[in-house]
Amino acid sequence: MPLHTGPAKPAGRPSTVNPFYGEANPVSGMTEAPPQHRLPEGPLPPATAYQLVHDELMLDGNSRLNLATFVTTWMEPQAGVLMAECRDKNMIDKDEYPRTAELERRCVAMLADLWNAPDPAAAVGCSTTGSSEACMLAGMALKRRWAQRNADRYPGARPNLVMGVNVQVCWEKFCAFWEVEMRQVPMEGDRFHLDPQAAADLCDENTIGVVGILGSTFDGSYEPIDELCAALDELQERTGLDIPVHVDGASGAMVAPFLDEHLRWDFRLPRVASINTSGHKYGLVYPGVGWALWRSAAELPEELVFRVNYLGGDMPTFALNFSRPGAQVVAQYYTFLRLGRAGFEAVQRTTRDVAMGLAKRVAALGDFRLLTRGDELPVFAFTTATDVSAYDVFDVSRRMRERGWLVPAYTFPPHREDLSVLRVVCRNGFSSDLAELFVEDLERLLPELRRQPGPSTHDKGAATGFHH
C-alpha cells in the first residue's frame, strides 16, 4: 500500500456541487462542496456524498483495460451478491461465523488436493489478504524451522534466503522486516529468472530456504522448480545441507494444475515445503484473498500459531492481519464450486489462447521482439526490435494510455537494466475481441511513432504504470 502525505496543493480550491445532486446541505448550502483535506463541519445527505465520491472515481482507469494488473477485474453477479452478504462477517471470528470458517477449511483441502499433497488431510493452510501476506507467513515458517535446527548457533548466525532477482517485491519486504539476508540470482543474457545451479551455489548452513517463482512478474515465465529441487538434492548429497523450497505460485499455482498437469512443481517434489497463491489473480476472485499451504504440520512450527478465546471458543490463528472480511473467502469457495476442474481448465485455456494469439499478432507487426509468448502464464513481454530507433517502449505505453489501454513499460533488474519492455497480462474477461481492438490501436499508432525523430521519454529508468 502506498504511503501518503498531506495535500500537495493548497487547500481551499473553489469547487461546487451540482444542484441536481439532491437536497441542500443545511450547513453549507446546496452548491458549496465540502472541504477535501479536513472533516466537514456537518453531514451531507447520503445521495450527495455518494455522487461526489462517484464522480471523482470516474477519473480512475478502466480496470478491464488494465493490462498491467494480474488481479481479477470481473466476476459473475452472483459472486458479487454473496460477497455483499458476507462483507460484515469478520473472518477471524470462527466461533461466531462457523460456516464461513468451514468454507475456508474446504478451500484449503481443495488446494492441497489440487497441488498433490501426499496426504491432503494432513496438509495445513490458511487464507490471507493476498500473496504478499502468504509469502510473509511462509518465510516466517522457513526462518523458525532453520532457527530450531540451528539452536546452538542462532541468534548469532544471520539467516539468508535465496531467490531470483525477478521476485515480487514482497520478498524484499520479508527480508527487510524479518532481518534475513537476501541472496539473489541475477538475470543473465536471455535467462530472465532463477538458474537452479546458481541458486544452489548461493546456499550455505545459514540458508533458510530457496524461493521458486511459478510465473515471473517480469515476463510470465515459469521457473524450473523440478530442476531447482534436483540441484538442492545434489547439494544435500554433497554437503549434507537440507534446504527446503517454497513455491511462490501467486499466479501459476492456479494455472499449471489445469493446463500443465505433467509439470512437476508442487508437493509431488518432496523438497517443496510450502506453496502460496493469490486467489484474487488466476484464482478468479476480486481482491484481496490469498492462500498459504504447508505440506504437513511439521513444516509449520506450532509456536507460530496463536490461540485466542476472547471472541468465543478456542481459535487458532496464523496471520499477520487479525480482522478482515469473510467475503473474499466465500467468493473463492463459490468459484471452486461453480467451475470445478473442467471449468477452471476451460477458463485458463481460453485466457492462454488469447495471450498466445495476441503475442503472435504483436510480433507480426514487425516493430517488436517477443521475450515470452504467453505459453506459460497467460502473460507476455516484448520490446522494440533492434532496428527501431524512432521510439521506445515508454512512448508506446504513453500513447496506448491515451486510447484507454494501461500497458506497463519498465526496465529489467540488475545485469539486464539495458532491457526495457512492455508486458501484457491476459485475464479472464479479456476476450479475443478486446485483444483484436488492442492490436488495431497499437497498429494505428505505429506510423506516427515511426515519424518521431527519436524516443520522447526523458527518464528512461522510470516505469510507466507498472505495479507488482
Sine and cosine of phi, psi and omega as CSV:
sin_phi,cos_phi,sin_psi,cos_psi,sin_omega,cos_omega
0.00,0.00,0.75,-0.67,-0.01,-1.00
-0.93,0.36,0.49,-0.87,0.10,-0.99
-1.00,0.02,0.61,-0.79,-0.05,-1.00
-0.84,-0.54,0.63,-0.78,0.10,-0.99
-0.97,-0.25,-0.13,-0.99,-0.01,-1.00
-0.93,0.36,-0.04,-1.00,-0.07,-1.00
-0.88,0.47,0.71,-0.70,0.01,-1.00
-0.97,0.24,-0.40,0.92,-0.01,-1.00
-0.91,-0.43,0.46,-0.89,0.00,-1.00
-0.84,0.55,0.67,-0.74,0.05,-1.00
-0.94,0.35,0.25,-0.97,0.06,-1.00
0.99,-0.14,0.14,0.99,0.06,-1.00
-0.84,0.54,0.80,-0.60,-0.03,-1.00
-0.90,0.43,0.71,-0.70,0.08,-1.00
-0.48,-0.88,0.35,-0.94,-0.04,-1.00
-0.73,-0.68,0.30,-0.96,0.08,-1.00
-0.97,-0.26,0.73,-0.68,0.06,-1.00
-0.83,0.56,0.81,-0.59,-0.03,-1.00
-0.85,0.53,-0.36,0.93,0.02,-1.00
-0.96,0.29,-0.17,0.98,-0.17,-0.99
-0.97,0.23,0.19,0.98,0.14,-0.99
0.83,-0.56,-0.21,-0.98,-0.08,-1.00
-0.90,0.44,0.41,-0.91,-0.05,-1.00
-0.93,0.38,0.58,-0.81,0.12,-0.99
-0.97,0.23,0.85,-0.53,-0.05,-1.00
-0.90,0.44,-0.32,0.95,-0.02,-1.00
-1.00,0.00,-0.78,0.63,-0.16,-0.99
-0.96,-0.26,-0.11,0.99,-0.09,-1.00
1.00,0.00,0.09,-1.00,-0.15,-0.99
-0.96,0.28,-0.60,0.80,-0.22,-0.98
-0.95,-0.30,-0.05,1.00,0.00,-1.00
-1.00,0.01,0.85,-0.52,-0.05,-1.00
-0.96,0.29,0.48,-0.88,0.04,-1.00
-0.95,0.32,0.32,-0.95,0.04,-1.00
-0.90,0.44,0.45,-0.89,-0.07,-1.00
-0.99,-0.13,-0.36,0.93,-0.13,-0.99
-0.83,-0.56,0.33,0.94,0.16,-0.99
-0.44,-0.90,0.37,-0.93,-0.01,-1.00
-0.90,0.44,0.68,-0.74,0.09,-1.00
-0.91,0.41,0.35,-0.94,-0.05,-1.00
-0.93,0.38,-0.53,0.85,-0.04,-1.00
-0.62,-0.79,0.05,-1.00,-0.04,-1.00
-0.97,0.23,0.38,-0.92,0.15,-0.99
-0.96,-0.27,0.44,-0.90,0.17,-0.99
-0.87,0.50,0.57,-0.82,-0.06,-1.00
-0.86,0.52,-0.61,0.79,-0.01,-1.00
-0.91,0.42,-0.62,0.78,0.01,-1.00
-0.93,0.37,-0.71,0.70,0.01,-1.00
-0.88,0.48,-0.68,0.74,0.02,-1.00
-0.87,0.50,-0.74,0.67,-0.10,-1.00
-0.92,0.40,-0.59,0.81,0.05,-1.00
-0.88,0.48,-0.74,0.67,0.00,-1.00
-0.92,0.39,-0.69,0.73,0.00,-1.00
-0.84,0.54,-0.71,0.70,-0.04,-1.00
-0.90,0.44,-0.65,0.76,-0.01,-1.00
-0.92,0.39,-0.59,0.81,-0.01,-1.00
-0.94,0.34,-0.26,0.96,0.06,-1.00
-0.88,0.47,-0.36,0.93,-0.02,-1.00
-0.98,0.18,-0.15,0.99,0.13,-0.99
-0.91,0.41,0.36,-0.93,0.11,-0.99
-0.95,0.33,0.27,-0.96,0.05,-1.00
-0.99,0.17,0.90,-0.43,-0.10,-0.99
-0.89,0.46,-0.52,0.86,-0.02,-1.00
-0.93,0.37,-0.40,0.92,0.03,-1.00
-0.99,-0.14,0.15,0.99,0.00,-1.00
-1.00,0.07,0.98,-0.20,-0.01,-1.00
-1.00,-0.03,0.19,0.98,0.08,-1.00
-1.00,-0.03,-0.59,0.81,-0.16,-0.99
-1.00,0.07,0.58,-0.81,0.14,-0.99
-1.00,0.03,-0.15,0.99,-0.18,-0.98
-0.98,0.19,0.63,-0.78,-0.03,-1.00
-0.86,0.51,0.74,-0.67,-0.01,-1.00
-0.87,-0.49,0.06,1.00,0.04,-1.00
-0.54,-0.84,0.72,-0.69,0.17,-0.99
-0.69,-0.73,0.27,-0.96,0.03,-1.00
-0.93,0.36,0.47,-0.88,0.01,-1.00
-0.84,0.55,-0.57,0.82,-0.01,-1.00
-0.89,0.45,-0.59,0.81,0.06,-1.00
-0.91,0.42,-0.65,0.76,0.04,-1.00
-0.88,0.47,-0.61,0.79,0.04,-1.00
-0.90,0.44,-0.72,0.69,0.02,-1.00
-0.87,0.50,-0.67,0.74,-0.01,-1.00
-0.90,0.43,-0.64,0.77,0.03,-1.00
-0.89,0.45,-0.58,0.81,0.00,-1.00
-0.95,0.33,-0.35,0.94,-0.09,-1.00
-0.92,-0.39,0.07,1.00,-0.12,-0.99
-0.93,0.35,-0.30,0.95,0.02,-1.00
-1.00,-0.08,0.03,1.00,0.01,-1.00
-1.00,-0.02,0.78,-0.63,0.01,-1.00
-1.00,0.09,0.89,-0.45,-0.09,-1.00
-0.85,0.52,-0.51,0.86,-0.07,-1.00
-0.96,0.28,-0.35,0.94,-0.10,-0.99
-1.00,0.03,0.96,0.27,-0.11,-0.99
-0.95,0.30,-0.37,0.93,0.03,-1.00
-0.96,0.26,-0.60,0.80,-0.01,-1.00
-0.99,0.17,-0.50,0.87,-0.05,-1.00
-0.82,-0.57,0.92,0.40,-0.12,-0.99
-0.91,0.41,-0.51,0.86,-0.01,-1.00
-0.96,0.29,-0.58,0.81,0.10,-1.00
-0.89,0.46,-0.67,0.74,0.06,-1.00
-0.89,0.46,-0.61,0.79,0.02,-1.00
-0.91,0.41,-0.62,0.79,0.04,-1.00
-0.91,0.42,-0.60,0.80,0.08,-1.00
-0.88,0.47,-0.70,0.71,-0.01,-1.00
-0.88,0.47,-0.65,0.76,0.01,-1.00
-0.91,0.42,-0.63,0.78,0.03,-1.00
-0.88,0.48,-0.68,0.73,0.04,-1.00
-0.87,0.50,-0.69,0.72,0.00,-1.00
-0.89,0.45,-0.65,0.76,0.01,-1.00
-0.90,0.44,-0.67,0.75,0.01,-1.00
-0.92,0.38,-0.64,0.77,0.03,-1.00
-0.87,0.49,-0.65,0.76,0.05,-1.00
-0.93,0.36,-0.66,0.75,-0.01,-1.00
-0.89,0.45,-0.57,0.82,-0.05,-1.00
-0.99,-0.12,0.30,0.96,0.16,-0.99
0.86,0.51,0.68,0.73,0.13,-0.99
-0.88,0.48,0.65,-0.76,-0.01,-1.00
-0.82,0.57,-0.64,0.76,0.06,-1.00
-0.71,-0.71,1.00,-0.04,-0.06,-1.00
-0.80,0.60,-0.51,0.86,0.00,-1.00
-0.94,0.35,-0.40,0.92,-0.02,-1.00
-1.00,-0.02,-0.28,0.96,0.02,-1.00
-0.92,0.40,0.56,-0.83,0.03,-1.00
-0.86,-0.51,0.48,-0.88,-0.01,-1.00
-0.13,-0.99,0.06,-1.00,-0.02,-1.00
-0.39,-0.92,0.32,-0.95,0.14,-0.99
-0.99,0.11,0.40,-0.92,0.03,-1.00
-0.66,-0.75,0.00,-1.00,0.04,-1.00
-0.98,0.18,-0.12,0.99,0.00,-1.00
0.29,-0.96,-0.03,-1.00,-0.03,-1.00
-0.92,0.38,-0.47,0.88,0.00,-1.00
-0.88,0.48,-0.73,0.68,0.05,-1.00
-0.91,0.41,-0.64,0.76,0.01,-1.00
-0.87,0.50,-0.66,0.76,0.04,-1.00
-0.91,0.42,-0.64,0.77,0.05,-1.00
-0.86,0.51,-0.71,0.71,-0.01,-1.00
-0.90,0.43,-0.68,0.73,0.02,-1.00
-0.90,0.44,-0.66,0.75,0.03,-1.00
-0.90,0.43,-0.63,0.77,0.04,-1.00
-0.89,0.46,-0.66,0.76,0.02,-1.00
-0.91,0.42,-0.66,0.75,0.05,-1.00
-0.88,0.48,-0.70,0.71,-0.03,-1.00
-0.91,0.41,-0.68,0.74,-0.03,-1.00
-0.92,0.40,-0.63,0.77,0.04,-1.00
-0.90,0.44,-0.65,0.76,0.05,-1.00
-0.89,0.45,-0.69,0.73,0.00,-1.00
-0.88,0.47,-0.61,0.79,0.03,-1.00
-0.91,0.41,-0.64,0.77,0.00,-1.00
-0.95,0.31,-0.39,0.92,-0.07,-1.00
-0.86,-0.51,0.63,0.78,-0.07,-1.00
-0.86,0.51,-0.46,0.89,-0.01,-1.00
-0.97,0.25,-0.31,0.95,-0.03,-1.00
-0.92,-0.38,-0.40,0.91,-0.06,-1.00
-1.00,-0.02,0.65,-0.76,0.28,0.96
-1.00,-0.06,0.20,0.98,0.00,-1.00
-0.91,0.42,-0.61,0.79,0.01,-1.00
-0.98,0.18,0.53,-0.85,0.00,-1.00
-0.98,-0.18,0.86,-0.52,-0.01,-1.00
-0.95,0.30,0.41,-0.91,0.07,-1.00
-0.70,-0.71,0.37,-0.93,0.01,-1.00
-0.77,-0.64,0.77,-0.64,-0.07,-1.00
-0.98,-0.19,0.67,-0.74,-0.03,-1.00
-0.31,-0.95,0.21,-0.98,0.12,-0.99
-0.98,0.20,0.36,-0.93,0.00,-1.00
-0.94,0.34,-0.20,0.98,-0.04,-1.00
-1.00,0.04,0.13,0.99,-0.06,-1.00
-0.91,0.41,0.37,-0.93,0.08,-1.00
-0.92,0.38,0.46,-0.89,-0.14,-0.99
-0.88,0.48,-0.34,0.94,-0.01,-1.00
-0.88,0.48,-0.48,0.88,0.01,-1.00
-0.96,0.29,-0.54,0.84,0.13,-0.99
-0.90,0.43,-0.65,0.76,0.05,-1.00
-0.89,0.47,-0.71,0.70,0.00,-1.00
-0.83,0.55,-0.75,0.66,-0.05,-1.00
-0.90,0.44,-0.59,0.81,0.02,-1.00
-0.95,0.31,-0.70,0.72,-0.07,-1.00
-0.94,0.34,-0.62,0.79,-0.09,-1.00
-0.96,-0.27,0.27,0.96,0.14,-0.99
0.81,0.58,0.82,0.57,0.05,-1.00
-0.89,-0.46,0.73,-0.69,0.05,-1.00
-0.93,0.36,0.78,-0.63,0.01,-1.00
-1.00,-0.10,0.89,-0.45,0.04,-1.00
-0.94,-0.34,0.89,-0.45,-0.14,-0.99
-0.91,-0.42,0.71,-0.71,0.12,-0.99
-0.99,0.12,0.86,-0.51,-0.05,-1.00
-0.97,0.26,0.30,-0.95,0.17,-0.98
-0.96,0.28,0.52,-0.85,0.05,-1.00
-0.63,-0.78,0.80,-0.60,0.06,-1.00
0.84,0.55,-0.82,-0.57,0.00,-1.00
-0.99,-0.11,0.23,0.97,0.12,-0.99
-1.00,-0.10,0.92,-0.40,-0.13,-0.99
-0.96,-0.27,0.22,0.98,0.07,-1.00
-0.56,-0.83,-0.19,-0.98,-0.14,-0.99
-0.89,0.46,0.65,-0.76,0.15,-0.99
-0.99,-0.17,0.83,-0.55,-0.11,-0.99
-0.83,0.56,-0.72,0.69,-0.05,-1.00
-0.94,0.35,-0.62,0.79,0.04,-1.00
-0.89,0.46,-0.60,0.80,0.04,-1.00
-0.91,0.41,-0.71,0.71,0.02,-1.00
-0.88,0.47,-0.58,0.81,-0.01,-1.00
-0.92,0.39,-0.39,0.92,0.00,-1.00
-1.00,0.09,-0.15,0.99,-0.07,-1.00
-0.99,0.15,0.55,-0.83,0.13,-0.99
-0.54,-0.84,-0.22,-0.98,-0.06,-1.00
-0.92,0.40,-0.22,0.97,0.01,-1.00
-0.98,-0.21,0.15,0.99,0.00,-1.00
-0.99,0.17,0.85,-0.52,-0.01,-1.00
-0.99,0.12,-0.36,0.93,0.01,-1.00
0.18,-0.98,0.09,-1.00,0.09,-1.00
-0.84,-0.54,0.70,-0.71,0.02,-1.00
-0.99,-0.16,0.82,-0.57,0.13,-0.99
-0.95,-0.32,0.64,-0.77,-0.08,-1.00
-0.96,-0.29,0.86,-0.51,0.07,-1.00
-0.99,-0.12,0.98,0.18,-0.02,-1.00
0.91,-0.41,1.00,0.03,-0.05,-1.00
-0.93,0.37,0.68,-0.73,0.06,-1.00
-0.85,0.52,-0.56,0.83,-0.15,-0.99
-0.97,0.26,-0.58,0.81,-0.08,-1.00
-0.61,-0.79,-0.01,1.00,0.05,-1.00
0.99,0.10,0.08,1.00,-0.06,-1.00
-0.99,0.13,0.53,-0.85,0.10,-0.99
-0.99,0.16,0.65,-0.76,0.19,-0.98
-0.99,0.12,0.53,-0.85,-0.07,-1.00
-0.98,0.22,0.99,0.12,-0.08,-1.00
-0.89,0.46,-0.64,0.77,0.01,-1.00
-0.87,0.49,-0.71,0.70,0.01,-1.00
-0.92,0.38,-0.57,0.82,0.05,-1.00
-0.88,0.47,-0.73,0.69,0.01,-1.00
-0.89,0.45,-0.61,0.79,0.03,-1.00
-0.90,0.44,-0.65,0.76,0.03,-1.00
-0.90,0.43,-0.60,0.80,0.02,-1.00
-0.97,0.26,-0.50,0.87,0.12,-0.99
-0.89,0.46,-0.70,0.72,0.01,-1.00
-0.91,0.42,-0.61,0.79,0.05,-1.00
-0.88,0.47,-0.65,0.76,0.00,-1.00
-0.92,0.39,-0.66,0.75,0.03,-1.00
-0.88,0.48,-0.57,0.82,-0.09,-1.00
-1.00,0.08,-0.57,0.82,-0.14,-0.99
-0.85,-0.52,-0.29,0.96,-0.09,-1.00
1.00,0.03,-0.09,1.00,0.00,-1.00
-0.96,0.27,0.82,-0.58,-0.01,-1.00
-0.95,-0.32,0.99,-0.10,-0.12,-0.99
-0.98,-0.21,0.88,-0.48,0.03,-1.00
-0.97,0.23,0.32,-0.95,0.02,-1.00
-0.88,-0.47,0.72,-0.70,0.20,-0.98
-0.94,-0.33,0.75,-0.66,0.03,-1.00
-0.99,-0.17,0.91,-0.42,0.12,-0.99
-1.00,0.09,1.00,-0.08,-0.01,-1.00
-0.97,-0.23,0.66,0.75,-0.07,-1.00
-0.69,0.72,-0.70,0.72,0.02,-1.00
-0.93,-0.37,-0.76,0.65,-0.15,-0.99
-0.92,0.40,-0.42,0.91,-0.02,-1.00
-0.93,0.37,-0.22,0.97,0.10,-1.00
-0.94,-0.34,0.20,0.98,0.08,-1.00
-0.88,-0.47,-0.79,0.61,-0.08,-1.00
-0.84,0.54,-0.65,0.76,-0.02,-1.00
-0.87,0.50,-0.40,0.92,-0.06,-1.00
-0.99,-0.17,-0.50,0.87,-0.08,-1.00
-0.92,-0.38,-0.34,0.94,-0.06,-1.00
-0.76,-0.65,0.86,0.51,-0.14,-0.99
-0.86,0.51,-0.51,0.86,-0.08,-1.00
-1.00,0.01,-0.06,1.00,0.05,-1.00
-0.97,0.26,0.84,-0.55,-0.02,-1.00
-1.00,-0.05,0.95,-0.31,-0.03,-1.00
-0.61,-0.79,-0.21,0.98,-0.23,-0.97
-0.96,-0.29,-0.52,-0.85,-0.07,-1.00
-0.94,0.34,-0.07,1.00,0.17,-0.99
-0.89,0.45,-0.41,0.91,0.05,-1.00
-1.00,0.00,0.91,-0.42,-0.09,-1.00
-0.84,0.54,-0.41,0.91,-0.05,-1.00
-0.98,0.18,-0.25,0.97,0.02,-1.00
-0.97,0.24,0.91,-0.41,-0.05,-1.00
-1.00,-0.04,-0.52,0.86,-0.09,-1.00
-0.42,-0.91,0.39,-0.92,-0.02,-1.00
-0.61,-0.79,0.61,-0.80,0.15,-0.99
-0.81,-0.59,0.36,-0.93,0.13,-0.99
-0.51,-0.86,0.28,-0.96,0.10,-1.00
-0.98,-0.21,0.93,-0.37,0.11,-0.99
-0.88,0.48,-0.44,0.90,-0.06,-1.00
-1.00,-0.01,0.19,0.98,0.16,-0.99
-0.96,-0.29,-0.94,-0.35,-0.02,-1.00
-0.98,0.18,0.10,0.99,0.24,-0.97
-0.98,0.21,-0.12,0.99,0.21,-0.98
0.94,0.34,0.51,0.86,0.02,-1.00
-0.87,-0.49,0.57,-0.82,0.10,-0.99
-0.85,0.53,0.45,-0.89,0.03,-1.00
-0.91,0.41,0.53,-0.85,0.05,1.00
-0.77,-0.64,0.81,-0.58,0.11,-0.99
-0.55,-0.84,0.69,-0.72,0.11,-0.99
-0.72,-0.69,0.09,-1.00,-0.03,-1.00
-0.63,-0.78,0.66,-0.75,0.10,-1.00
-0.80,-0.60,0.79,-0.61,0.00,-1.00
-0.78,-0.62,0.59,-0.81,0.09,-1.00
-0.89,-0.45,0.53,-0.85,-0.04,-1.00
-0.80,0.60,-0.67,0.74,0.03,-1.00
-0.36,-0.93,0.07,-1.00,0.00,-1.00
-0.89,0.46,-0.39,0.92,-0.02,-1.00
-0.91,0.42,-0.46,0.89,-0.02,-1.00
-1.00,0.09,-0.16,0.99,0.01,-1.00
-0.88,-0.48,0.99,-0.16,-0.05,-1.00
-0.81,0.58,0.73,-0.68,-0.07,-1.00
-0.87,0.49,-0.52,0.85,-0.05,-1.00
-0.93,0.36,-0.20,0.98,0.07,-1.00
-1.00,0.07,-0.18,0.98,0.00,-1.00
-0.99,-0.10,0.83,-0.56,-0.03,-1.00
-0.97,-0.24,0.53,-0.85,0.03,-1.00
-0.83,-0.55,0.77,-0.63,0.01,-1.00
-0.80,-0.60,0.45,-0.89,0.00,-1.00
-0.81,-0.59,0.07,1.00,-0.10,-0.99
-0.99,0.14,0.01,1.00,0.19,-0.98
-0.97,-0.25,0.06,1.00,-0.04,-1.00
0.98,-0.19,0.76,-0.65,0.01,-1.00
0.98,0.20,0.11,-0.99,0.04,-1.00
-0.99,-0.13,0.93,-0.36,-0.22,-0.98
-0.88,-0.47,0.97,-0.24,0.09,-1.00
-0.96,0.27,0.64,-0.77,0.01,-1.00
-0.59,-0.81,0.69,-0.73,0.10,-1.00
-0.69,-0.72,0.99,-0.12,-0.05,-1.00
-0.26,-0.97,0.39,-0.92,0.11,-0.99
-0.99,0.16,-0.60,0.80,0.06,-1.00
-1.00,-0.01,0.45,-0.89,0.07,-1.00
-0.97,-0.25,-0.97,0.24,-0.01,-1.00
-0.99,0.15,0.73,-0.68,0.11,-0.99
-0.31,-0.95,0.41,-0.91,-0.08,-1.00
-0.95,0.32,0.50,-0.86,0.06,-1.00
-1.00,0.08,-0.05,1.00,-0.14,-0.99
-0.86,0.52,-0.70,0.72,-0.08,-1.00
-0.93,0.36,-0.59,0.81,0.04,-1.00
-0.91,0.42,-0.68,0.73,0.05,-1.00
-0.88,0.47,-0.66,0.75,0.02,-1.00
-0.90,0.43,-0.58,0.81,0.05,-1.00
-0.90,0.43,-0.70,0.72,0.02,-1.00
-0.90,0.44,-0.65,0.76,0.06,-1.00
-0.83,0.55,-0.71,0.71,-0.04,-1.00
-0.91,0.41,-0.68,0.73,0.06,-1.00
-0.87,0.50,-0.71,0.70,-0.02,-1.00
-0.92,0.39,-0.67,0.74,-0.09,-1.00
-0.92,0.39,-0.69,0.73,-0.14,-0.99
-0.99,-0.10,-0.65,0.76,-0.13,-0.99
0.89,0.45,-0.04,-1.00,-0.02,-1.00
-0.89,0.46,-0.70,0.72,-0.05,-1.00
-0.91,0.42,-0.63,0.77,0.01,-1.00
-0.92,0.39,-0.69,0.72,0.05,-1.00
-0.88,0.48,-0.66,0.75,0.01,-1.00
-0.88,0.47,-0.67,0.74,-0.01,-1.00
-0.90,0.44,-0.70,0.72,-0.01,-1.00
-0.90,0.43,-0.75,0.66,-0.07,-1.00
-0.93,0.36,-0.58,0.81,0.02,-1.00
-0.92,0.39,-0.66,0.75,0.05,-1.00
-0.88,0.48,-0.68,0.73,0.00,-1.00
-0.90,0.44,-0.68,0.73,0.03,-1.00
-0.91,0.41,-0.64,0.77,0.03,-1.00
-0.87,0.49,-0.67,0.75,0.04,-1.00
-0.88,0.47,-0.70,0.72,-0.01,-1.00
-0.89,0.46,-0.73,0.68,-0.03,-1.00
-0.92,0.39,-0.63,0.78,0.04,-1.00
-0.91,0.41,-0.65,0.76,0.01,-1.00
-0.92,0.38,-0.66,0.75,0.03,-1.00
-0.86,0.51,-0.66,0.75,0.02,-1.00
-0.90,0.44,-0.65,0.76,0.02,-1.00
-0.91,0.41,-0.65,0.76,0.02,-1.00
-0.90,0.44,-0.69,0.72,0.01,-1.00
-0.89,0.45,-0.57,0.82,-0.04,-1.00
-0.93,0.36,-0.29,0.96,0.03,-1.00
-0.91,0.41,-0.40,0.92,0.08,-1.00
1.00,-0.02,-0.29,0.96,-0.04,-1.00
-1.00,-0.03,-0.10,0.99,-0.15,-0.99
-0.77,-0.64,0.42,-0.91,0.06,-1.00
-0.85,-0.52,0.80,-0.60,-0.01,-1.00
-0.98,0.18,0.69,-0.72,0.18,-0.98
-1.00,-0.04,-0.65,0.76,0.10,-0.99
-0.71,-0.70,0.25,-0.97,-0.16,-0.99
-0.86,-0.52,0.16,0.99,0.02,-1.00
0.98,0.21,0.27,0.96,-0.06,-1.00
-1.00,-0.06,0.06,1.00,0.15,-0.99
-0.90,-0.44,-0.99,-0.14,0.27,-0.96
-0.91,0.41,0.48,-0.88,0.09,-1.00
-0.96,0.28,0.85,0.52,-0.12,-0.99
-0.62,-0.79,0.64,-0.76,0.11,-0.99
-0.62,-0.79,0.49,-0.87,0.02,-1.00
-0.87,-0.49,0.56,-0.83,0.01,-1.00
-0.52,-0.86,0.37,-0.93,0.02,-1.00
-0.73,-0.68,0.09,-1.00,0.01,-1.00
-0.95,0.30,0.52,-0.85,0.04,-1.00
-0.91,0.42,0.36,-0.93,-0.09,-1.00
-0.88,0.47,-0.45,0.89,-0.04,-1.00
-1.00,-0.02,0.08,1.00,0.03,-1.00
-1.00,-0.02,0.88,-0.47,-0.02,-1.00
-0.81,-0.58,-0.18,0.98,-0.08,-1.00
-0.98,0.21,-0.39,0.92,-0.04,-1.00
-0.48,-0.87,0.21,-0.98,0.04,-1.00
-0.77,-0.63,-0.05,-1.00,-0.07,-1.00
-0.91,0.41,-0.47,0.88,0.01,-1.00
-0.94,0.35,-0.58,0.81,0.10,-0.99
-0.89,0.46,-0.69,0.72,-0.02,-1.00
-0.89,0.46,-0.71,0.70,-0.02,-1.00
-0.87,0.49,-0.71,0.71,-0.03,-1.00
-0.90,0.43,-0.69,0.73,-0.04,-1.00
-0.94,0.33,-0.59,0.81,0.05,-1.00
-0.92,0.38,-0.51,0.86,0.05,-1.00
-0.90,0.44,-0.54,0.84,0.04,-1.00
-0.88,0.47,-0.41,0.91,0.00,-1.00
-0.99,-0.16,0.14,0.99,0.07,-1.00
0.99,-0.15,-0.16,0.99,-0.03,-1.00
-1.00,0.05,0.77,-0.63,0.06,-1.00
-0.98,-0.20,0.98,-0.17,-0.05,-1.00
-0.87,-0.49,0.92,-0.40,-0.08,-1.00
-0.95,0.30,0.64,-0.77,0.17,-0.99
-0.87,-0.49,0.71,-0.71,-0.09,-1.00
-0.34,-0.94,0.31,-0.95,0.05,-1.00
-1.00,-0.07,0.42,-0.91,0.02,-1.00
-0.99,0.11,0.22,-0.98,-0.07,-1.00
-0.96,0.29,-0.04,-1.00,-0.02,-1.00
-0.76,0.65,0.57,-0.82,-0.07,-1.00
0.99,0.11,-0.26,0.96,0.11,-0.99
-0.65,-0.76,0.56,0.83,0.05,-1.00
-0.90,0.44,-0.29,0.96,0.01,-1.00
-0.95,0.32,-0.23,0.97,-0.12,-0.99
-0.98,-0.18,0.88,-0.48,0.08,-1.00
-0.92,-0.40,0.72,-0.70,-0.13,-0.99
-0.70,-0.71,0.24,-0.97,0.24,-0.97
-0.94,-0.34,0.53,-0.85,0.00,-1.00
-0.73,-0.68,0.68,-0.73,0.02,-1.00
-0.88,-0.47,0.85,-0.52,0.06,-1.00
-0.98,-0.22,0.88,-0.47,0.04,-1.00
-0.99,-0.13,0.83,-0.56,-0.03,-1.00
-0.86,-0.51,0.22,-0.98,0.13,-0.99
-0.84,0.54,0.76,-0.64,-0.08,-1.00
0.97,-0.24,-0.31,0.95,0.10,-0.99
-1.00,-0.03,0.99,-0.10,-0.18,-0.98
-0.99,0.12,0.16,-0.99,0.08,-1.00
-0.90,0.43,-0.50,0.87,0.06,-1.00
-0.91,0.41,-0.70,0.72,0.06,-1.00
-0.90,0.43,-0.62,0.79,0.04,-1.00
-0.88,0.48,-0.63,0.77,0.04,-1.00
-0.89,0.45,-0.67,0.74,0.04,-1.00
-0.90,0.44,-0.61,0.80,0.03,-1.00
-0.88,0.48,-0.75,0.67,-0.02,-1.00
-0.89,0.45,-0.65,0.76,0.01,-1.00
-0.88,0.48,-0.68,0.73,0.02,-1.00
-0.92,0.40,-0.64,0.77,0.01,-1.00
-0.91,0.42,-0.70,0.72,0.00,-1.00
-0.90,0.43,-0.58,0.82,-0.01,-1.00
-0.92,0.40,-0.48,0.88,-0.02,-1.00
-0.98,0.19,-0.46,0.89,-0.21,-0.98
-0.86,0.51,-0.70,0.71,0.00,-1.00
-0.83,0.55,-0.66,0.75,0.01,-1.00
-0.93,0.37,-0.66,0.75,0.02,-1.00
-0.90,0.43,-0.60,0.80,-0.01,-1.00
-0.92,0.40,-0.39,0.92,-0.01,-1.00
-1.00,0.10,-0.12,0.99,0.02,-1.00
-0.90,0.43,0.52,-0.86,0.07,-1.00
-0.95,0.30,-0.29,0.96,0.00,-1.00
0.12,-0.99,0.14,-0.99,0.02,-1.00
-0.84,0.54,0.67,-0.74,-0.08,-1.00
-0.99,-0.14,-0.06,1.00,-0.01,-1.00
-0.97,0.25,0.80,-0.60,-0.04,-1.00
-0.99,0.14,-0.70,0.71,-0.05,-1.00
-0.98,-0.20,0.99,-0.14,-0.08,-1.00
-0.94,0.33,-0.31,0.95,-0.02,-1.00
-1.00,0.01,-0.07,1.00,-0.08,-1.00
-1.00,0.04,0.80,-0.61,0.07,-1.00
-0.98,0.22,0.47,-0.88,0.01,-1.00
-0.92,-0.39,0.97,-0.24,0.11,-0.99
0.93,0.37,0.38,0.93,-0.03,-1.00
-0.99,-0.11,0.85,-0.53,0.07,-1.00
-0.78,-0.62,0.70,-0.71,0.11,-0.99
-0.91,0.42,0.00,0.00,0.00,0.00
